[in-house]
Amino acid sequence: MTLKSKTYKVFTLAAVVLMLFMSIGFVVKHDVGYRIEDISVEIENRAANFFIDEEDVMTLVMANERDSILGDRFGRVDLKEIEDRIESHSFVRDAEVFRDLKGHLVIRAYQSKPVARLIASNGNHAYISEKGKILPVSTKYTSRVVVLTGTYLNKLTNLTSIEEDPYAGQLFELIDYINNDKFWSMQIGEVNVDRRGDVVMHPQVGRQRLEFGQAENIEKKFNKLKIFFKQIMPTKGWNAYKRVNVAYGDQIICE
C-alpha cells in the first residue's frame, strides 16, 4: 500500500469520526434545547380498573417541583425520577416516561390489577394484586373480585407481599384457580380463612358451607366439589345440604 493510499484512508476515517461526534453533539444540543410544551398521560388497564386517573399522575409528576415542568428543557428534566415518583403510587405497577415525535412528554402508567379483596376480622381491608402485592383499598373505586374474610387475614393485611408469608402463597394459588375457572369464578362469592388456615367457601347461589380444609390439593378438591354441584345438587335440590366437606381423601361429606 502506497503512502498516498494510507494517508487517504486515515483522512477518511478521521472525517467519519469527526462527523459522528458532530452529529451526537447536535442531537444532544437539540434535545437539551427542546422544551416541554405539553404533557400526555395514558392510563393502561383502564377498562377494568379505575384506581388512578390523570390528576393523580400529574400530582406525582409535579411533586417536589416549585413550578410546572411545562416550558422546561427536556435535557434538564430527569425522566427516570418522574417514573420513580409515579411508581410510588400503590396502584401503579409500572410507568414509562418519554418524548414523542411531536416533542410532547408522554407518561404511561400501568395499573396494578387486584385479584381478591381481603376483609380481616379486625376490620382491616386490602387487595391482593395479580403480582401478589398487598394493596390498600381505594376511595375512588371498588373492584369486583372474590372476597377473602377471616382471622387469618389479620396478619395478611399487614404485609406488603404474599412472599412474606409461606401459606399466603397457597391461598394465592387458590384464588388464581377460582379466577381462571369459568365455573368457579361465577360460583364462589366468599372465601373464609380461619386462624389455622382452614378454608370455607360460600357460593353465590345457595346456603351451602363448602369446607375445603387447607389450601392444598386444590384441583383435586375442586373436582370433588364439581361432582357435588353437577351431579348431587340437581337431584337433591339447591338447599338440600347445608354443609359439604371435601377436605379428606376422596370423600365428599354432605350434611
KAHUVEN-V764087 format. One record per helix or strand of 3 or more residues. SS is the DSSP state (h for helix, s for strand). FROM is the first residue (numbers start at 1). TO is the last residue. If there is no record, write none. Layout:
SS:FROM:TO, SS:FROM:TO
This chain:
h:3:33, s:39:44, h:54:61, h:74:76, h:79:87, s:92:99, s:105:111, s:114:120, s:125:129, s:133:135, s:146:150, h:153:156, h:162:164, h:166:179, h:182:187, s:188:193, s:199:203, s:209:213, h:218:236, s:243:245
